[in-house]
Amino acid sequence: MIGAERIRELLPHRHPIQLVDRVPELVPGAWLRAEKAVTANEPWDCANGYPAALLIESWGQSAALLAALEQGRLGPGTVLLFGGMSKVRFHRPVAVGETLEHHVRIARDLGETVLFEGHTECAGQTVLEIGQAVLAFRPGAELN
């Protein structure tokens, strides 16, 4: 299992925008299952459900972890860029007290660019589907 401390080492995100608590299952280079508990202490309003943008961000951070763990690609000077998503479907709102279970698979690894697919469940119900997401690793110096 990968806990919060190791996640902080791999991702540049910090509280309150680090949206992955732990990774209980991982097959490097293939897939992972990551978890995020939605609590009443979130710094945003969850009265109408966990915000959809944060649900996608949390899933995206899980995808970034899978790519980073697989090759150790997020080293000094490397920037991870979000390229986009397609075939995104929301099934129901996520309530405070639920735990997000992100299921992320590498669909295609092109070296510096990785294509992902997957979904998110709460209590065994699918709440989000991602048909495809694109993340790219680039040297930070090239982005100036």
N, C-alpha and C positions, 0 to 999 in steps of 0.2 A: 504494500500500500504506500502511496505517496501522500504525505501530509502537507499542511499549510506552509511549513517552513521551506520545504523543497520547492513547492509551487512558487513561493516568493523569490527563490533563487533563479527560477527559470523564466518567469514572466516579469515585465517591468511594472505591472499593476500593483497598487497598494490600496489599503482601506481608504475609502469605501468602495472602490471600483474593482478590487480583486473579487471576482464572482465565482470562484471555484474553491471549495473547502478541502476536498480530498479526491484522490483517484484510487478506489479500491481494487479495480481490475485493469490490467494493461497487457496487451500483446504488442511489443515494440514493432513499429513498421506496419501494423495492421489495424488495431482498434483499441479503444479504451472506454471505460465507464467512469464518469466523474460525477461528483455530487456537490450540491449547493443547497444548504438549508435556508428557506425563506423564513425570516424571523420578524417579530413585532418591532425589533430594534433597527430595522432597515432605515436609512436616512431619506427615503422617498416614500411617498404615499402609496400604500398597498391596499387601500380601502376597496378599490374596484378590481383587485387582483394585481399580481406582480407585473410591473410594466413590460410590455412586449419587447421594447428595445433592450431592456436589461436581460430578458430571457435569451434573446439572440446573442447579446454580448457574452453571456455566461457560456453558451454553447460554443461560441467562437474561441473563447479562452481555452476551452477544453480541447478544441481542434489544435490550437497553437501548442498546447502542452504535448499532445501526441506527436506532432512534428518535431518539436524541440527534443523530446525524450528519445525519439527514434534515431536521430542523427547528431544530437548535440549542436544543432544549427544556430541556436540563439546565444552566440558567444559575444565577447566584447566587440563593439562596433557594428554589430549586425542588427538590422531593423526588420521587424515583421510587419508586412503590409497586408491589409484586408483588401482583397480584390473585388469581392461581391458574392451574392448568393442568388440562387434561383430555385423555383419550385418550393417556396416557403409556405407552409400551411399551419395556422394556429387552430387547435381543436377546442380548447376551453381555457378559461382563466385559471391561474395558479394562485392559491390562497395562502395567507400567512399560516405557518405551521407545517406546510408541505415541504418535501425534499425533492428537488429537481434531480433526476438521474439522466445525465447526458450520455447518449450512446453515439460515438463518433468513429467512423471508419475512413481509412484512406482509400479513396477510389482510384487515384492515380498519382504517382510520385514522379515529378519531372525534374527533380534536383532542387533548384531554387524556387520552384512553384509546386504547390501540392493541392490536389483537389480532394475534397472531403464530402461525405454524405452522412446522414444519420437522423436521429430524433431525440426527443426528450420525453421522459415519462414522469408521472407523479402517481404514486400508489398503483402502479401497473397500468395506468391509462396514458395513452399518448396525448401530449399537450402541444407538441411542436414537431413538425417534420421539415427537414432540410434536404432538398433534392441534390443540391450541389453548392459548395462553398469553395472559394479560391483564396489561398493565402500564399504570399510570396516573401522570401527572405532576400534582402538586399543589403549590401554594404552601406552603412550610414553615410560615408563620405560621398557616395554617388548621388545622394539626395539633396545636396546643398545647391 
